[in-house]
Amino acid sequence: MTTPVTPEPQPMIVCQGLTKDFGPLRAVDSLDLSIRQGELYGFLGPNGAGKTTTIKMMTGLLRPTAGTALIGGYDILRQPLEAKRLIGYIPDNPFLYEKLTGREFLSFMADLYSVPLAGRARRIDDLLQLFELGDKRDELIQGFSRGMRQKMALAGALIHRPSVVFLDEPTVGLDPRSARLMKDVLRRLCDDGAAVFVSTHILDVAERMCDRFGIINKGRLVASGTMEELRSAASSESTSLEDIFLQLTDSGEQADLARLLDTEA
C-alpha cells in the first residue's frame, strides 16, 4: 500500500529586500523573510526597531523604498486586490465604528470583503460566540472595553476566512483569559492552514505560541528561526527567549546601565 505524500506547505508571505526610508532614516533595511502555510511566526524587536513599518509594507499600507512583498504569490503593490483578499490585519490600535453594534460591525466587514449573504449570519454568530461576545452582539461598540474591542477587531479580520493574518501587539489590553483565547484562536488558524504573523515585544507570550521567530533590531533582521536556531545564532545555551533576544539586540545599553549604577553607587 502506497503511503500518501503530504504536500509541502507553501510560502504565504515572502519578503525580498524590503526596505523603507523616511528621509535620512532607514526604518527597515533589506528584509528577507519567508513564512509558510500553517506557521505562526513571531516578529520581535525593541521599540522603534521597525516592526510596525514592516507590517504596513506587507499589508500595502506603506509603499517600500525598495524590495517586494508577496502574499500568497501576489505582489502587494502590483496585485493589491488579489493580495488583500487573502489578508486579515489587526493593528496595535484598531479603529472600530463606535456607533455600530457588534453584529452590525461584522456585517459591515463582511460587505467590505464581499462575503456571500448565504451563511453570513451564521458566520457572524459563530465569531461572536468564539470571542465570548455573543451577549454583546446588539450593544454599541462605544461601550466596549479595550479587551472587547481587541476581540471584535480580530473577529472582523477573520470574517472572510483569510489565509494570511497579521497582528500587531494582539494581546495588549487583554486579561489572562482573553489572552489565552486569542492564542488558542491563532493556533487553530494555523492548524487550518493559515499563516499568522505576530509582532510583539511580550516575549513570554511569543515563546509559548510561535513556531518560528524573527528578531529585528534597528531595521535589520538579526536572526530568524526556531528557538534552537536562535540559540545557535546567539551562541547561547539559554532556554529563555528573553535572554536570547537581549543578547542579539544588545548594543551597549546593558553596559551603559551598569556604568550608570556604578557611578550612582
C-alpha positions, 0 to 999 in steps of 0.5 A: 500500500502506497503511503500518501505524500503530504504536500509541502506547505507553501510560502504565504508571505515572502519578503525580498529586500524590503526596505523603507526610508523616511528621509535620512532614516532607514526604518527597515533595511533589506528584509528577507523573510519567508513564512509558510502555510500553517506557521505562526511566526513571531516578529520581535524587536525593541521599540522603534526597531521597525516592526510596525513599518514592516507590517504596513509594507506587507499589508500595502499600507506603506509603499517600500523604498525598495524590495517586494512583498508577496502574499500568497504569490501576489505582489502587494503593490502590483496585485493589491486586490488579489493580495488583500483578499487573502489578508486579515490585519489587526493593528496595535490600535484598531479603529472600530465604528463606535456607533455600530453594534457588534453584529452590525460591525461584522456585517459591515466587514463582511460587505467590505470583503464581499462575503456571500449573504448565504451563511453570513449570519451564521458566520457572524454568530459563530465569531461572536460566540468564539470571542465570548461576545455573543451577549454583546452582539446588539450593544454599541461598540462605544461601550466596549472595553479595550479587551472587547474591542481587541476581540471584535477587531480580530473577529472582523479580520477573520470574517472572510476566512483569510489565509494570511493574518497579521497582528500587531501587539494582539494581546495588549489590553487583554486579561489572562483569559482573553489572552489565552483565547486569542492564542488558542484562536491563532493556533487553530488558524494555523492548524487550518492552514493559515499563516499568522504573523505576530509582532510583539515585544511580550516575549513570554507570550511569543515563546509559548505560541510561535513556531518560528521567530524573527528578531529585528533590531534597528531595521535589520533582521538579526536572526530568524528561526526556531528557538534552537536556531536562535540559540545557535545564532546567539551562541547561547545555551539559554532556554529563555527567549528573553535572554536570547533576544537581549543578547542579539539586540544588545548594543551597549545599553546593558553596559551603559546601565551598569556604568550608570549604577556604578557611578550612582553607587 
